[in-house]
């Protein structure tokens, strides 16, 4: 990736919180990667999300066991850190989008949140 691909500005494809919530738990559900920090994730994340901080995503991507070409949703708090995550995932061959509005929008919509200890 180019250095400016890591800037948390610009536009990437998105999925609305309600649309993602409707797809979670179904056979065609996308993989969800929460790219926030550990303390942020400890306060709650999307059901079934895998936690990989954005700064570690490039080196830990292979360990996630995702199939290139598969659909992946990147999540951060306010849809800024997920922008470079989506760019990286798309460069690696994934059909990646970000959660529109991030966890803040997910919570505002009243959608379910899991704490890592609940898994």
N, C-alpha and C positions, 0 to 999 in steps of 0.2 A: 504494500500500500504506500501511497505517497504521503508525506508528512501532513499535508493539509486535509487528507481524508480523515484524520483523527480529530479535526476541529468539530465541536458540537453545534455546528451551524449548517443550515441548508435544509433540503427536503429529502426525505426517503419515503418509500411506500409505508402506509399505516393500516392498522385494523382498529376499529372502534371497540371500546371495552365491552359493550353489549354483544357485539358480534363474536368476539373472542369467547366470552362467557358461554354463549350458546353452543360453541364448538367444543369446548373443553369436555372431556369425558367421552366424546364420540370416537369412533374408529378413525375418522379423518382429522382428528385434532392435531394442530401443529405442536411441535416441541416449543417450550417456553423457557427462555434463558433470562434470568434476572441478573442484570449487570451492575447492580448497586453494591455498596460496601456491606460488609458483614453486619455492622450495627443497624443499618437501614433494613436489611432483610430480617433481622431478629425481631423487628416490630411487625413483620408480616409481609407475605408475598402471595402471588397467585397460587392456587392449588396445583400441585404437581410441578412447579417451576424448578429448574436447576439453577443453582447460584454459581456464577462465575463473574467476579468483578471485571469490569471492562478492560482494565489494565492487564489482566491475566488471560483474556479471551484468546488471543492469538496463540499462546503457548499451550493452553489447555483444551483447545477446540477438539483435537483428535480424541482426547480422553472421554469426551461426551458421548461417543458412539453414535453420532448422527450420520445419516446417509446423505451425501451430496445430492442435491436436487430436491431434498425434502423441505417442507415448509417449517420455518422457525420464526418465532416472535421474540424480539428483544424488548426487555422491560427495564426502565429506570424510574426515577421518582417523577420527573416532569417532562420526559421525552427529549432530553438533550444528550445525555451520555449514550443513549441507545442509538443515536444517529451514527456515530463511528462504528458501533457494533454491527449495525445493519450493513454498512458499507463493507466491513471485513467479511461478514457472512456471505454476502452476495459475490464478493470477489472469489470466495472459496467454493462457489457453486450452489449455494443454498438459495431457496426462494424465501428470502428474509424480509420481514416488515417490522415496524416498531408498534408498540401499543400507543395509540393516539392519546396524548395527555399523560401517559405514564401511570404510575401507581396512584398519583393524586386523582386522576380522572376515574380510575377503577374504584377507589374509595368513595368518591363523590356519587358514583352511580349505585352505591350500596351493594356492590358485588362481594362474594366471599373472599376472605383473606385467611391464609394459614400461617401459623408460626412454625418455624422449622422443627421445634420440639414436638409438634402435633403430628408429624408425619410418621 
